[in-house]
């Protein structure tokens, strides 16, 4: 029984392609790559939250969901309607 070769995940394939392009741009020199990375980072500062692990990501998502939940999409009347009085 022959097995078919596993197809690469398109996202992983894109990451590998980017890695290969960046390595080629740095002439496959790690020191040059790191220098280019530092220069790029200085030109493009990060202004959003920094997530260091899965737990921080869970907390960030939970906080955003709580924030979204605090913004009502429909008005809720706290008091039930009063019955009409007949004359």
C-alpha positions as CSV (number, residue, x, y, z in Angstrom):
1,X,0.0,0.0,0.0
2,X,1.4,3.3,-1.1
3,X,0.8,6.4,1.0
4,X,0.5,9.8,-0.7
5,X,2.9,12.5,0.3
6,X,1.5,14.8,2.9
7,X,0.4,18.2,1.5
8,X,1.9,21.2,3.3
9,X,-0.5,23.4,5.2
10,X,-0.8,26.7,3.1
11,X,0.0,28.8,6.2
12,X,3.1,26.8,7.0
13,X,4.1,27.0,3.3
14,X,3.8,30.8,3.4
15,X,5.9,31.0,6.6
16,X,8.6,28.8,5.0
17,X,8.6,31.0,1.9
18,X,9.0,34.1,3.9
19,X,11.8,32.5,6.0
20,X,13.6,31.6,2.8
21,X,13.2,35.1,1.3
22,X,14.4,36.8,4.5
23,X,17.4,34.4,4.7
24,X,18.3,35.1,1.1
25,X,18.0,38.9,1.6
26,X,20.5,38.6,4.5
27,X,22.8,36.5,2.4
28,X,22.1,33.5,4.8
29,X,24.2,35.4,7.4
30,X,22.5,35.2,10.9
31,X,24.3,38.4,12.1
32,X,23.2,40.4,9.1
33,X,19.6,39.0,9.5
34,X,19.5,40.1,13.1
35,X,20.8,43.6,12.2
36,X,18.2,43.9,9.5
37,X,15.5,42.8,12.0
38,X,16.6,45.4,14.5
39,X,16.5,48.1,11.8
40,X,13.1,47.1,10.7
41,X,11.8,47.0,14.3
42,X,13.2,50.5,15.0
43,X,11.3,51.8,11.9
44,X,8.1,50.0,12.8
45,X,7.5,50.2,16.6
46,X,4.8,48.0,18.1
47,X,2.1,49.9,19.8
48,X,-0.3,47.1,20.7
49,X,-0.4,44.7,23.6
50,X,2.4,42.2,23.8
51,X,1.3,38.5,24.4
52,X,4.1,36.3,25.7
53,X,2.2,33.0,26.2
54,X,-1.2,31.3,25.8
55,X,-2.4,32.4,29.2
56,X,-1.8,36.1,28.4
57,X,-3.7,35.5,25.1
58,X,-6.6,34.0,26.9
59,X,-6.7,36.9,29.3
60,X,-6.6,39.5,26.5
61,X,-9.4,37.7,24.6
62,X,-11.5,37.5,27.8
63,X,-11.0,41.2,28.5
64,X,-12.0,42.1,25.0
65,X,-15.1,39.9,25.3
66,X,-16.0,41.5,28.6
67,X,-15.6,44.9,27.0
68,X,-17.8,43.9,24.1
69,X,-20.4,42.5,26.5
70,X,-20.4,45.9,28.3
71,X,-21.6,47.6,25.1
72,X,-25.3,46.7,24.8
73,X,-26.6,45.9,21.4
74,X,-30.3,46.3,22.6
75,X,-31.9,48.3,25.3
76,X,-33.3,46.3,28.2
77,X,-36.1,47.7,30.2
78,X,-35.5,46.9,33.9
79,X,-39.1,47.3,35.0
80,X,-41.9,45.2,33.6
81,X,-44.7,47.1,31.9
82,X,-47.5,48.3,34.2
83,X,-50.9,46.7,33.6
84,X,-53.5,49.0,32.0
85,X,-56.2,50.1,34.4
86,X,-59.7,49.7,33.2
87,X,-62.3,52.4,33.9
